[in-house]
Amino acid sequence: MSSNLINAYAEVYTQQEYVNTQAIAMFDYEPQSAAILRIAKEPSALSPNDIQSMLISLAETDIKLATLHSLMQSLDEMYAKAMKNL
């Protein structure tokens, strides 16, 4: 196996590990953003600060998801390129 192919596989697996780690972290974090609502039990009981905090958290999650989506697209391309070299 050539060193270029080994490097290509190493890059693919490194990228995959990053995507996996970030996805798991997001799933672990996401319930925290809604915890305020669960504690309040009623949306009308939320303060403006609570609502703003939840909206910021949701926006951060949206940005992270978009980034992961982009990374996964490039990862798909990397897998396809690696498969051609088999």
PEWO-V871211 format. One record per residue. RES is the residue in one letter. NEAR is the number of other C-alpha atoms within 8 Angstrom. Layout:
# PEWO-V871211
RES|NEAR / RES|NEAR
This chain:
# PEWO-V871211
M|4 / S|5 / S|6 / N|6 / L|10 / I|9 / N|8 / A|10 / Y|9 / A|8 / E|8 / V|11 / Y|8 / T|8 / Q|10 / Q|9 / E|8 / Y|8 / V|11 / N|8 / T|8 / Q|9 / A|9 / I|8 / A|8 / M|10 / F|8 / D|8 / Y|8 / E|9 / P|8 / Q|8 / S|11 / A|9 / A|8 / I|11 / L|10 / R|8 / I|6 / A|9 / K|7 / E|8 / P|7 / S|4 / A|7 / L|12 / S|6 / P|6 / N|7 / D|9 / I|9 / Q|8 / S|9 / M|11 / L|8 / I|8 / S|9 / L|9 / A|8 / E|8 / T|10 / D|8 / I|8 / K|9 / L|8 / A|8 / T|8 / L|11 / H|8 / S|8 / L|10 / M|9 / Q|8 / S|8 / L|11 / D|8 / E|8 / M|10 / Y|9 / A|8 / K|8 / A|11 / M|7 / K|6 / N|6 / L|4
